[in-house]
Amino acid sequence: MKLIIVLVVVVLLVFWCISIYNNLVKLRNNRENAFANIDVQLKQRHDLVPQLVATVKGYADHEKEVFMRVTEARSAAMGATTIDDKINAENALTSALAGFKVSLEAYPELKANENFLQLQNELSDIENKLAAVRRFFNSATRELNNAVEVFPSNIFANMFGFKKEPMFEIPQEDRVEFDKAPEVKF
């Protein structure tokens, strides 16, 4: 009778351990899937940026530095291979695009151009979709990080090489700019 009880307890412990491990794997895969969704939006963004830059170049030929920053940031983003590298490169591209948008304010005739308006609307749509998939990615990352850090799953996480993963956040140097209230001009 004692042997049966011990065997049942051991079997339950084994299933419990398997359950924790499987949950960690699911959370890691969910995070990777969330980043794959970001990749889809980033691909669209990367395809749209050269069209937008080419359209604007015709109006603002002397803004070469802004165009170079956007083009270089886009190239770096497309060349990034790991999730961490992509997060850093995309943050740089987001920053470059913000500078690009500010420089566009100086060209009222450009704002009336139909091609530019269509491209700007597409970019805005992609940026909104990116924000949504980034939120999902950060949520998936938070769930994985919680499982990696909470007892008892942290024991298994350490044993099997699961680690706390970075969120997709605004870089600290850009946070000051994003925390400012928007300037409204009439």
N, C-alpha and C positions, 0 to 999 in steps of 0.2 A: 504494500500500500504506500509506504514512504517513497519507494522507488518511482511509482507512478506520479506522485505529487511532485517530486523533484524533476522528473522528466517533463511534466506539464509546465512547471515554472521555467525550466530551461528553454523549452520550445516557445513559450510566450515571450521570454526575453530575446530570443533570436528573432522572432517576428517583429518585436518592438524595435530592435536595432535595424532590421531591414527597412521597416517603415520610416524611421528617421533618415536613413541614408537615401531612400527613394524620394523622400520629400525634399532633401537638399538638392538632389539631381533635378527634380522637377522645377525647383525655384531657379536653379542656374540656367536650365534650358528656357524657362520663361523669360529670364533677363536677356538671354541671347536672342530669342525670338523678338523681344521688344526692340532690341537694337537693330535687328534685320528690318523691322518696320521703319525705323529711323533712316536706315540706309536707302530705302525706296524713296523717301522724301528728299534725302540729300542728293540722290541721283537726279531727280527732277530739278532740284535747285541748281546743281552743277550744270545741267544742260541749259537752263534758262539764263544764268548769269552772263555767258558770253553774248547772247542775243541782246540782253538789256544794255550791256556795256557798249556793244557796237552801235546800237540805236542812239545812245546818249553821246558817244564820241563825235558824231556828226554835229552836234550842237555845242559841245564843250571840249573842243580839241585841246585847250590849254590846261585841262585838269588831269594831266598824265599821271601825276603821283597817285591820285585817288584810284585811277584805273589800274595802275600797277599793283597797288595794295590788294585790290579785289581779285585781280588775275592771279597774283602770287598766292594769296590765301586759298583761292579755289584750287589751284594746282596742288598745294600742300594737302588740302582736304581730300582731294581725289587720290593722292599717293599714300595716304595713311592706311596702315594695315591692321593695327590692333584697335580694340575698342578704346583704350586710353588715348592712343595717338589720334584717333578720329575725333574724340571728344575735344581734345586740345586744338586740333586743326579747325574743327567746325566753330569753336568759340572764336578763333581768329577771323574766320570768314564772316561770322555774324558781326563782329566788331568792324571789319572793313566795309561790310554792306551798310552799317549804320552811318559811317563816314560818307559813304557814297550817297545815301539818301539826303544827308545834310547839304552836300555840295549841289544837289539837284535843285534846291530851293532857289538858287540864283538864276535859274533859267525858266521864266514863266512861259515862253513860247514852246519849250519842250513839254511842259505839262499838258499842252493842248494837242500834242501829236498823238494820233490814234494808235499807232504801233506802240509807242511808249506807254500809253495808258493801259493797253491790253497786257503788255509785259509786266508793268507795275502791278496790275491786278492779279496776274498769275503768281508773281513773286509774293505778294501779300497772302494769297491763298496758300501757297506752299509754306510760308513762314507760320501761318496759323496751324496748318496740319503738323508741321514740325513741333510746334509748341505742344500740341496734343500728344504726339507720340513720345516726346521727351518726358512729359508728365507720366505716361504709362511706363516708360523705361525706368524712371526714377522710383516709381511705385514698386516695380518688379525688383529693382535693386535694393530698395528698403526692405522688402520681404525677405530676400536672400540674406542681406546683412543681419537682420533680426535673427534669422534661423542660425546663422553662423556664430552669433554672439550669445545667444540665450542657452542656458543650461537646460537639458542635457545634450541638446543637439550640437553645442559647441565642441564637445568632446569628439564626436564623430566627424565634425567639420575639420578639426585639426588633424585627426587621424588620416582623413582621406584627401587632404589638400585643399579644402574649400577655404576661401578667405574673404574678408570684407572687400567689397568692390566699390569703386568711385561712382558718384552720381554724375549726371550730366548737368553741370551748374555753370552759371556765369562766372568767368574768372574774376578774382578779387579786384583787379585793376579796372575792370569795366563796371563793376557794381556801383561805383560812385556815380557814373554817368546815368545808369539806369534808375538810380534812386532819386534823381532830380525830377522835379515836377516839369511837365512839358510846357514849353513856352508857346503861348497862343498869341498870334498877331492878326490884326484885322487891316 
